[in-house]
Amino acid sequence: MFEKVEDIENRYLELERLLADPAVVQSQKTYQGHAKEHRSLEPIVRAYWDYKAAKDELESSRLLLDDPDPEMRQLAREEIEKLEERLSSMEKGLMMLLLPRDPNDEKNIIVEIRAGTGGEEAALFASDLFRMYLRYAEKRRWRTEVLSRHETGIGGLKEIIFLVEGEGAYSRLKYESGVHRVQRVPETEAQGRIHTSAVTVAVLPEAEEVEVQINPEDLRVDVFRSSGHGGQHVNTTDSAVRITHLPTGLVVTCQDEKSQHKNRAKAMKVLRSRLLEQERQEQEDRISQDRKSMVGTGDRSERIRTYNFPQARVTDHRIGLTLYKLEDVLAGGLDQIVDPIITYFRSEALKKGAHQ
């Protein structure tokens, strides 16, 4: 890490010299380019200089350990302990500054939860996960809005799509995408056997209209009567909307609102985010037709996390984290999983070393 920081420091000092060069000052375009790069490197360099100053303080304090005065040696030991803690914190701060910034981190998100393998039990667990994310959003004071919901007969969810609005929503939940596996005894299981089911979760950054240009001619819009739970308006008016994006084959259906216009607006919101995610993954050279690379197939064998009810255990398989706090996690206590995951993926990103 420090080799990388020293390279950045050298570049920063070189830019300072260039910005003072009359030849560079005369070229507005060159000067602005150097000034922009200089500004982007400054937080890292300043943090590094603070770190070096603290390290010098530490070395000076260590010299005092040989002082003949016992009181002075005790003061030195206390100071050393404080400085070591401070340096450790500063190292972590430097590490974070070195990581490339995800431009989507501050965006709102669209979360899609779908029941996978396991039939009705998977649908019931999809409902549990939905409540877990709602409670987490409440704890962080984020706003949520259901965009599309397909329920099963006994309270499960075949699919639910919802919007989460709040500071840092994508940065906190982007690693939730994948297959979530549940192991528990269903209420309908007479012999007490544990069943394994799977649910897929996809977390997409919300796309603004300016980010994704959609040609109206590329859309087929079908309207039909709503079905399922929903009140008196169901099956009485053509309020449900199905939008097909012809170039990609993406299909979005929304029937939650009484108004056809509101359903269409919600469906377009989901479609834009799916198209933005597809474009992002294509830029990263990943295959992203219908987003299977993001969430897998929903098969039991593919999973990022397992929720084991008999043992009250939650295991995140990507980082090998196991907590015996299932009830707390499902009640929205996700930070105890999210924080270590973010730290892990940031560390992995740093190892790949892509300061931009």
KAHU-V456474 format. One line per field, one symbol per residue. burial: I if it has 16 or more other C-alpha atoms within 10 Angstrom, else O. A space follows every 10 residues. Layout:
burial: ???
This chain:
burial: OOOOIOOIIO IIOOIOOIIO OOOIOOOOOO IOOIOOOIOO IOOIIOIIOO IOOIIOOIOO IIOIIOOOOO OOIOOIIOOI OOIOOOIOOI IOOIIIIIIO OOOIIIIIII IIIIIIIIOI IIIIIIIIII OIIIIIIOOO OIOIOOIIII IOOOOIIIII IIIIIIOIII IIIIIIIIII IIIIIIOOOO OOOOOIIIII IIIIIIIOOO OOOOOOOOIO OOIOOIOOOO OOOIOOOIII IIIIIOOOOI IIIIIIIIII OIIIOIIIII IIIIIIIIOO IOOOOOOIOO IOOIIIIIII OIIIIIIIIO OOIIIIOOOO OOOOIIOOII IIIIOOIIOO IIOOOIOOOI OOOOOO
